[in-house]
Amino acid sequence: MSWAHYILQANIYLVIFYGFYKLFLANETYFTMNRVYLVMSGILSLSIPFLRIEWFTKQAVAQPIYTGVDQLQDFVTQVTYGPEAPERFSPGNLLVVVYLAGIMICTLLFLYKLIMVTRLLRRKTTGNAFSFFTKKRIDEQLPELDTINKHEEIHIRQLHSMDILFFELLSIFTWFNPIIYGYKYAIKNIHEYLADEEAAKFQGDKEQYTLLLLSRAFHIAPNSLTNTFFNKSLIKKRIFMLHKQRSTRTAIFKYGLFFPLFAITLMLSSATIRSNETIIAVTEEIPLNEPLTAINEVIVAPVKVKLIAKKAIASHTAVKTISIDPKSPAWEKFYTYLKRHIRYPAEAYNTRLQGHSQLKFSIKAGQVGNISILSKLGSGTDAEVIRNLVSYEDFSTAQDGNYILPVLFKFSEDTNPLKNPKLTALKGYTSLSLITIITFGPAKETASKTGNLNEVVVSAEDSKVHDFVTVDRQPSFPGGMANFYKYVKSSVKYPKEAYTNKIEGKVFISFIVEKDGKLSDIKVERKLGYGTDEEAVRVLKESPKWDPGVLNHTIVRVKFNIPISFSMTPSPQ
């Protein structure tokens, strides 16, 4: 759940709870219950997005799922690609900047109010009476001083300032929602009703107390954080509620409607708002989880563009910008194709060569041409990239232009320096996303052989880890890999968090098959999240022993890479 999605949900519940208050409870004289309702509405609005209706129902231990293991050959070499992060202006980024600016302004206003309250409490008050937490200031020259003092003591004893601070802080993060200001006004009204009720009883005469309110009401400018006796904006409503006939006992049943309202909002959260694909899609376009990125794209990036433009004008050079989305369907298919076909060349593998290979090429009318090597890596790497580039036949939807394809060949655990460490930029060419080919390094063999070709000798000295593609006999699950697929399918339990959020996809796991068949060094190479990574690791840790790999008639340790799929739909037969 993104922050934008959470804030949207919280504000929807604030509106629902406040609407219920205005319709059914605002005119009732159960002031304490109204106060509790308003505060709980704020707390629950913040909490409900994290609650799930399935927590309150009986759940099966394992949800009906389909779990599978992709063919191992599809991920012998791990291929990843990282999309470029183009600096661009978008409505989502603008909303984030406006929202953060609102938070900053509201925070400054809140701090200003606190400073003003501190100053008011330090100096002697004239013609006023107010309180803040345990401190109060009352002009001793005011009439009916004992009654006013009683009024402020009620505010202090019932911790009314705590409610005010809660809604002030809540309004900082929900400043754009007009309903929050209704909450702030309503809670102050409730505080005054409670204090007026007790103060009127203390004085013993409601009419006299009403005159006291009116006599001084139009000479006061109270601070919004304090509980002020003479609050001009609330006087009319306070007098009305003071003389209002007490609510009947049957009216208390209205408060019982809160429980079905809570149940409805909980179901609304779980069944509609949290899972609604349209809402999720909209909130995902608001990058509130990465506010600095949004600020950079809205404020910093345009400044950079202007500077570049000025520089181009100064040098009389035309700057042409080609915008390529690496996640567009055309390029996504291209990356997927490379993932499935590109391999680490044997010569480069044996010499532990790693570094960048860069090709430049052109696309016109869906045809690739003008291919040449921009940064040569050698040992068959450049030829491997060219071979796969030429064999790809679906450039029909790609934008015409000149492109650079950077490919990094790298060993996973090798700290040796890279050849061609820096990527080359070329004027008039658009660089595609960097594609990384990761493999696991070979080692010098020290295994011994015997005259019997069918005999496998276990060498205690050979503790090196071999790659899946370099061994003579690959490790396998007892009974074959088909049995391994069945084992995973029957053992994986879909994590509740992933099931609730409808998370599907693959977790890429690497592990070592030891000489005794045990699995060790189990790592998550590419995460899916929501508990799926931990579940995939758990299943492999509990796996039965495998049949170990063999190289040169010697049992060796072999590193494996396996993607485990999590799917909520039945497996196709």
Secondary structure, DSSP 8 states (H G I E B T S, - for coil): --HHHHHHHHHHHHHHHHHHIIIIITT-S-HHHHHHHHHHHHHHHHHGGG--GGGGS---SS-S-EEEE--GGGGSSEEEEE--------HHHHHHHHHHHHHHHHHHHHHHHHHHHHHHHHS--SS-EEEETTEEEE-TTSSSHHHHHHHHHHHHHTTHHHHHHHHHHHHHHTTT-THHHHHHHHHHHHHHHHHHHHHHHHHT-HHHHHHHHHHHGGG----TTSEESS-GGGHHHHHHHHHS----GGGGHHHHTHHHHHHHHHHHIIIIITT-HHHHHHHHTS-TT-HHHHHIIIIIHHHHHHHHHHHHHHTT---------TTSHHHHHHHHHHHHH----HHHHHTT--EEEEEEEEEETTEEEEEEEEE---TTHHHHHHHHHHH----TTS-SEEEEEEEEEEETT--S--BS-S----TT-EE--EEEEEE-----------S-TT--B--TT---EEEGGG-SB--B-TT-HHHHHHHHHHH----HHHHHTT--EEEEEEEEE-TTS-EEEEEEEE---TTHHHHHHHHHHT----B-EEETTEEEEEEEEEEEEEESS----
